[in-house]
Amino acid sequence: MIKRVVIVGGGLSGLVAGIHLVLRGCRVTVLEKKAYPFHRVCGEYVSNEVLPYLGSLGVDPFAWGAQRISDFELTSVNGKSAHMPLDLGGFGISRYTFDHALAHYAATLGVEIRENSEVERLAFRSGRFEIRTDRHELEAQVVVVAHGKRSKLDYQLTRAFVTRRSPYVGVKYHVRYPQPLERISLHNFRDGYCGISAVEGGIQNLCYLVHRDALRKQGDIPRLEQHVLARNPFLSDIFQNAEFVFSRPEVINEITFERKEPVLNHLLMIGDAAGMITPLCGNGMAMGIHAAKLACESILQWNGEEATRVAMEAHYRHQWNRAFALRLWSGRQIQRLFGAETPSNLAVALARNVSPVARFLMSKTHGQPFV
């Protein structure tokens, strides 16, 4: 019998995992290094594939103001554009709202949430985990790691990707801008691309990924936006005419799309901690939710015997690779069509003139509905 599960990271995937497990009778503690609510660098668009599963947990993002999104716009570096319907559709909701609401819901169900608790040490001894934060010491039979793209724990675990510099920087704003609320747009610029789509309250999420060399060349973010992003006329209009809600952007460095391990040192990794899909696919949030489900199902099959821990870990590893390995690979390949003039023009031409190919590429950016 599983007595206690500790989840490291109280973001989307960690909270969903906590809700799933506590509904099945587990004792769950979520450790979150910040205090809710807070913003994260994220595109804040979720594929509709997650809705049946969220519904089974009693979660309705539309009750929290989520905006339905059904239309897709793509523009090239020099401003050529194409429109097409999203084949599955999705919704937009800010992480500020979504994570906070999920945390409150999880707590009402009995999940113990410890905010302002960053993990400083984690060890596996004699079949149990010993976890120390800057404020607490805990023990658990199972630990699920959902700390996001990169954390101190990755360095403690000597994960391979932390030894290599990543070339990408992510920048996010919230803006008021008269784009149709049902539309998500992806605008290319040299060495990067920028998405804009609605979240709750009629606000638009504006989030872009750029190569760090481009930022270094310009010297700072305002100059980058003025001299690089604004060469795309659609982005130029946004930066000239949008009302910016944030006084300054949310920024994250060292974004990596390298392969990561879904299981390491008996830890089950979910969300971006297990692997990050390229943002242009707009599907990291859906993958995090799905990975939480797969990890929970594997945990709940375990009877608490150490002899079967290996089988639990193998089951999760297999299910994770089956669900996401191809999607992550496809995202890396599709990304090659973005962030430069000729490839982005090709992508727009495909969307305009070769609809079967465009639909095929779009289908690779999301999974199928699951429950």
C-alpha positions as CSV (number, residue, x, y, z in Angstrom):
1,M,0.0,0.0,0.0
2,I,1.4,3.4,-1.0
3,K,1.4,5.6,2.1
4,R,2.9,8.8,0.9
5,V,3.8,10.5,-2.4
6,V,5.8,13.7,-2.6
7,I,5.5,15.8,-5.7
8,V,8.4,18.3,-6.3
9,G,6.9,21.3,-8.2
10,G,3.4,22.8,-7.9
11,G,2.9,23.7,-11.5
12,L,0.3,22.3,-13.9
13,S,1.5,18.7,-14.1
14,G,2.4,18.5,-10.4
15,L,-1.0,19.7,-9.3
16,V,-2.9,17.5,-11.7
17,A,-0.9,14.5,-10.4
18,G,-1.7,15.5,-6.8
19,I,-5.4,15.7,-7.6
20,H,-5.4,12.3,-9.4
21,L,-3.6,10.5,-6.6
22,V,-5.6,12.0,-3.7
23,L,-8.8,11.1,-5.4
24,R,-7.6,7.5,-5.4
25,G,-6.8,7.5,-1.7
26,C,-3.1,8.5,-1.6
27,R,-1.5,10.8,0.9
28,V,0.1,13.5,-1.2
29,T,2.4,16.5,-0.5
30,V,3.2,19.1,-3.2
31,L,6.4,21.2,-2.7
32,E,6.3,24.5,-4.5
33,K,9.3,26.9,-4.3
34,K,7.1,30.0,-4.9
35,A,3.8,31.3,-3.4
36,Y,0.6,31.3,-5.5
37,P,-0.4,33.1,-7.6
38,F,2.6,33.9,-9.9
39,H,3.4,34.1,-13.6
40,R,5.4,31.6,-15.6
41,V,7.0,32.0,-19.0
42,C,4.5,29.9,-21.0
43,G,2.4,30.2,-24.2
44,E,-0.7,29.4,-22.1
45,Y,-2.5,27.6,-24.9
46,V,-3.8,24.0,-24.2
47,S,-5.0,21.5,-26.7
48,N,-8.5,20.2,-26.2
49,E,-7.1,16.7,-26.0
50,V,-6.9,17.2,-22.2
51,L,-10.6,18.1,-21.6
52,P,-12.0,14.6,-21.0
53,Y,-9.3,13.7,-18.5
54,L,-9.6,17.1,-16.7
55,G,-13.4,16.5,-16.5
56,S,-12.8,13.1,-14.9
57,L,-10.9,14.9,-12.1
58,G,-13.6,17.5,-11.6
59,V,-11.6,20.3,-13.3
60,D,-13.3,22.7,-15.7
61,P,-10.9,25.4,-17.0
62,F,-13.9,27.3,-18.5
63,A,-15.3,27.9,-15.0
64,W,-12.0,29.8,-14.4
65,G,-12.4,31.9,-17.5
66,A,-10.6,29.9,-20.2
67,Q,-11.0,31.2,-23.8
68,R,-11.9,28.7,-26.5
69,I,-9.5,28.9,-29.5
70,S,-10.3,27.4,-32.9
71,D,-8.4,29.4,-35.6
72,F,-4.7,29.5,-36.5
73,E,-2.7,32.2,-38.2
74,L,0.8,31.8,-39.4
75,T,3.1,34.6,-40.7
76,S,6.6,34.4,-42.2
77,V,9.6,36.6,-41.3
78,N,8.7,39.1,-44.1
79,G,4.9,39.1,-43.3
80,K,3.3,36.6,-45.6
81,S,0.4,35.0,-43.9
82,A,-2.0,32.1,-43.9
83,H,-5.0,31.0,-41.9
84,M,-6.5,27.6,-41.2
85,P,-8.9,26.1,-38.7
86,L,-7.3,24.2,-35.8
87,D,-8.2,20.6,-36.4
88,L,-8.7,19.8,-32.7
89,G,-8.8,23.3,-31.1
90,G,-7.8,24.3,-27.7
91,F,-8.2,26.9,-25.0
92,G,-6.2,29.7,-23.4
93,I,-5.8,30.4,-19.7
94,S,-3.0,32.1,-17.9
95,R,-0.8,30.0,-15.6
96,Y,-1.3,32.7,-13.0
97,T,-5.0,31.8,-12.9
98,F,-4.8,28.1,-13.8
99,D,-2.1,27.0,-11.4
100,H,-3.6,29.0,-8.5
101,A,-7.1,27.6,-9.1
102,L,-5.7,24.1,-9.4
103,A,-3.8,24.5,-6.1
104,H,-6.9,25.7,-4.3
105,Y,-8.9,22.8,-5.7
106,A,-6.2,20.3,-4.8
107,A,-6.1,21.6,-1.2
108,T,-9.8,21.2,-0.8
109,L,-9.5,17.6,-1.8
110,G,-6.8,16.9,0.8
111,V,-3.5,17.5,-1.1
112,E,-1.0,19.1,1.3
113,I,0.6,22.0,-0.5
114,R,3.7,23.5,1.0
115,E,4.5,26.8,-0.7
116,N,7.9,28.6,-0.5
117,S,9.5,25.2,-0.2
118,E,12.4,24.5,-2.6
119,V,14.0,21.1,-2.5
120,E,17.7,21.3,-1.4
121,R,18.5,17.6,-1.1
122,L,16.8,14.4,-2.2
123,A,18.2,10.9,-1.5
124,F,16.9,7.3,-2.0
125,R,17.8,4.9,0.8
126,S,16.5,1.6,1.9
127,G,13.4,1.8,-0.3
128,R,12.4,5.3,0.8
129,F,13.1,8.9,-0.3
130,E,14.5,11.5,2.1
131,I,13.6,15.0,1.0
132,R,14.9,18.2,2.6
133,T,13.7,21.7,1.7
134,D,14.9,25.0,3.1
135,R,12.0,24.6,5.7
136,H,11.1,20.9,6.0
137,E,12.3,17.3,6.1
138,L,10.0,14.6,4.7
139,E,10.0,10.9,3.7
140,A,8.1,9.3,0.9
141,Q,7.7,6.0,-0.8
142,V,7.3,7.7,-4.2
143,V,8.6,11.0,-5.5
144,V,7.2,12.6,-8.7
145,V,9.4,15.4,-10.1
146,A,7.5,18.2,-11.8
147,H,9.8,21.2,-11.2
148,G,9.7,22.5,-14.8
149,K,12.4,23.2,-17.3
150,R,15.4,23.4,-15.0
151,S,16.1,23.5,-11.3
152,K,18.7,23.0,-8.6
153,L,17.6,19.4,-8.4
154,D,18.7,18.8,-12.0
155,Y,22.2,19.8,-11.0
156,Q,22.1,17.6,-7.9
157,L,21.1,14.7,-10.1
158,T,23.9,15.5,-12.6
159,R,21.5,15.4,-15.5
160,A,23.3,15.6,-18.8
161,F,21.4,18.6,-20.2
162,V,22.5,20.9,-17.4
163,T,26.2,20.6,-18.5
164,R,25.5,22.2,-21.9
165,R,24.4,25.8,-22.6
166,S,21.1,26.0,-24.3
167,P,20.8,28.6,-27.2
168,Y,17.2,29.7,-26.4
169,V,15.6,32.5,-24.3
170,G,11.9,32.8,-23.7
171,V,10.1,36.1,-23.2
172,K,6.4,36.6,-22.2
173,Y,4.0,39.5,-21.8
174,H,0.3,40.0,-21.3
175,V,-1.2,42.6,-23.6
176,R,-4.5,44.1,-24.7
177,Y,-4.6,43.9,-28.5
178,P,-7.6,43.5,-30.9
179,Q,-6.8,40.1,-32.2
180,P,-9.9,37.8,-32.4
181,L,-10.2,35.9,-29.2
182,E,-10.7,32.6,-30.9
183,R,-7.4,32.9,-32.8
184,I,-3.9,31.8,-32.0
185,S,-1.1,33.4,-34.2
186,L,2.4,32.3,-34.8
187,H,4.7,35.1,-36.1
188,N,8.2,34.3,-37.4
189,F,11.1,36.7,-37.1
190,R,14.8,36.1,-37.7
191,D,16.2,33.6,-35.2
192,G,12.9,33.1,-33.4
193,Y,9.1,33.1,-33.4
194,C,6.3,34.7,-31.4
195,G,2.9,33.4,-30.4
196,I,-0.1,35.4,-29.4
197,S,-3.4,34.1,-28.2
198,A,-6.2,35.0,-25.7
199,V,-6.3,34.0,-22.1
200,E,-9.1,34.8,-19.5
201,G,-10.5,38.3,-19.3
202,G,-9.8,39.2,-22.9
203,I,-6.1,39.5,-22.3
204,Q,-3.7,38.2,-24.9
205,N,-0.6,36.1,-24.1
206,L,2.4,37.3,-26.1
207,C,5.3,34.9,-25.8
208,Y,8.4,34.4,-28.0
209,L,11.4,32.2,-28.3
210,V,14.7,33.7,-29.6
211,H,18.2,32.5,-30.1
212,R,20.4,34.0,-27.3
213,D,23.0,35.2,-30.0
214,A,20.3,37.4,-31.5
215,L,19.6,38.9,-28.1
216,R,23.3,39.3,-27.3
217,K,23.8,41.1,-30.7
218,Q,21.1,43.6,-29.9
219,G,22.2,44.1,-26.3
220,D,18.8,44.0,-24.6
221,I,15.1,43.0,-25.1
222,P,13.7,46.4,-26.1
223,R,16.3,46.7,-28.9
224,L,15.7,43.1,-30.0
225,E,12.0,43.8,-30.3
226,Q,12.5,47.1,-32.1
227,H,15.2,45.9,-34.6
228,V,14.4,42.2,-35.1
229,L,10.9,41.3,-34.2
230,A,9.4,44.4,-35.7
231,R,10.7,43.4,-39.2
232,N,7.7,41.2,-39.3
233,P,4.9,43.7,-40.0
234,F,2.4,41.8,-37.8
235,L,4.7,41.9,-34.8
236,S,5.5,45.6,-35.6
237,D,1.8,46.4,-35.3
238,I,1.5,44.5,-32.0
239,F,4.5,46.2,-30.4
240,Q,3.4,49.6,-31.6
241,N,-0.3,49.4,-30.7
242,A,-0.8,46.8,-27.9
243,E,-1.3,47.9,-24.3
244,F,1.2,46.0,-22.2
245,V,-0.1,44.8,-18.9
246,F,3.2,43.8,-17.4
247,S,5.6,46.6,-16.5
248,R,8.4,44.3,-17.7
249,P,8.4,40.9,-19.3
250,E,8.8,37.5,-17.7
251,V,12.1,36.0,-19.0
252,I,13.7,32.6,-18.8
253,N,17.1,31.5,-20.0
254,E,18.6,28.1,-20.8
255,I,15.5,26.6,-22.5
256,T,16.5,23.2,-23.8
257,F,14.7,20.7,-26.1
258,E,17.3,18.0,-25.5
259,R,16.2,14.5,-24.6
260,K,15.6,14.0,-20.8
261,E,15.0,10.9,-18.8
262,P,11.3,10.2,-17.7
263,V,12.8,8.0,-14.9
264,L,16.0,8.7,-13.1
265,N,17.3,7.5,-9.7
266,H,13.8,6.1,-9.0
267,L,12.2,9.5,-9.6
268,L,9.3,9.8,-12.0
269,M,9.7,12.9,-14.1
270,I,6.6,14.6,-15.6
271,G,6.0,17.8,-17.6
272,D,9.0,19.8,-18.7
273,A,11.2,17.9,-16.2
274,A,10.8,14.9,-18.4
275,G,11.1,16.6,-21.8
276,M,10.1,19.9,-23.4
277,I,8.4,20.2,-26.7
278,T,9.2,23.1,-29.0
279,P,6.8,26.0,-28.2
280,L,5.6,26.4,-31.7
281,C,3.7,23.2,-31.2
282,G,1.8,24.9,-28.4
283,N,1.4,21.7,-26.5
284,G,3.6,21.6,-23.5
285,M,0.7,22.2,-21.1
286,A,-1.3,19.3,-22.6
287,M,1.8,17.0,-22.5
288,G,2.4,17.9,-18.8
289,I,-1.2,17.0,-18.0
290,H,-1.0,13.7,-19.9
291,A,2.3,12.8,-18.3
292,A,0.8,13.4,-14.9
293,K,-2.0,10.9,-15.7
294,L,0.5,8.2,-17.0
295,A,2.7,8.6,-13.9
296,C,-0.3,8.3,-11.5
297,E,-1.6,5.2,-13.3
298,S,1.8,3.6,-13.0
299,I,2.1,4.5,-9.3
300,L,-1.4,3.2,-8.5
301,Q,-0.5,-0.2,-10.0
302,W,2.4,-0.6,-7.5
303,N,1.7,-2.6,-4.4
304,G,4.4,-1.0,-2.3
305,E,6.9,-3.9,-2.6
306,E,10.4,-3.0,-3.6
307,A,10.5,-5.9,-5.9
308,T,7.8,-4.3,-8.0
309,R,9.2,-0.7,-8.0
310,V,11.3,-1.6,-11.0
311,A,8.2,-2.8,-12.9
312,M,6.4,0.5,-12.0
313,E,9.2,2.5,-13.3
314,A,9.5,0.5,-16.4
315,H,5.8,0.8,-17.1
316,Y,5.9,4.6,-16.8
317,R,9.0,4.8,-18.9
318,H,7.3,2.7,-21.6
319,Q,4.1,4.7,-21.5
320,W,5.8,8.0,-21.6
321,N,8.0,7.1,-24.6
322,R,4.9,5.7,-26.4
323,A,2.9,8.9,-25.8
324,F,5.6,11.6,-26.3
325,A,8.9,10.4,-27.9
326,L,7.6,10.8,-31.5
327,R,5.9,14.1,-30.7
328,L,9.0,15.6,-29.3
329,W,11.0,14.4,-32.3
330,S,8.4,15.8,-34.7
331,G,8.5,19.1,-32.9
332,R,12.2,19.4,-33.3
333,Q,11.8,18.7,-37.0
334,I,8.9,21.1,-37.6
335,Q,10.9,23.8,-35.8
336,R,13.3,23.9,-38.7
337,L,10.6,25.6,-40.8
338,F,10.6,28.6,-38.4
339,G,12.8,31.5,-37.5
340,A,14.3,32.2,-40.9
341,E,12.9,33.8,-44.0
342,T,13.0,31.0,-46.6
343,P,11.7,28.2,-44.4
344,S,9.0,30.3,-42.9
345,N,7.8,31.4,-46.4
346,L,7.7,27.7,-47.2
347,A,5.6,26.9,-44.1
348,V,3.2,29.7,-45.1
349,A,3.0,28.4,-48.7
350,L,2.2,24.9,-47.4
351,A,-0.6,26.3,-45.2
352,R,-2.0,28.3,-48.1
353,N,-1.7,25.9,-51.0
354,V,-1.1,22.3,-49.8
355,S,-3.8,21.8,-47.2
356,P,-3.2,18.0,-46.8
357,V,0.4,18.6,-45.9
358,A,-0.5,21.5,-43.6
359,R,-3.1,19.4,-41.8
360,F,-0.6,16.6,-41.4
361,L,2.0,18.9,-39.8
362,M,-0.7,20.3,-37.5
363,S,-1.8,16.8,-36.4
364,K,1.8,16.2,-35.2
365,T,1.6,19.1,-32.8
366,H,-1.0,17.5,-30.5
367,G,-2.2,14.1,-29.3
368,Q,-5.7,12.5,-29.2
369,P,-8.3,13.2,-26.5
370,F,-7.7,10.9,-23.5
371,V,-9.5,10.2,-20.2
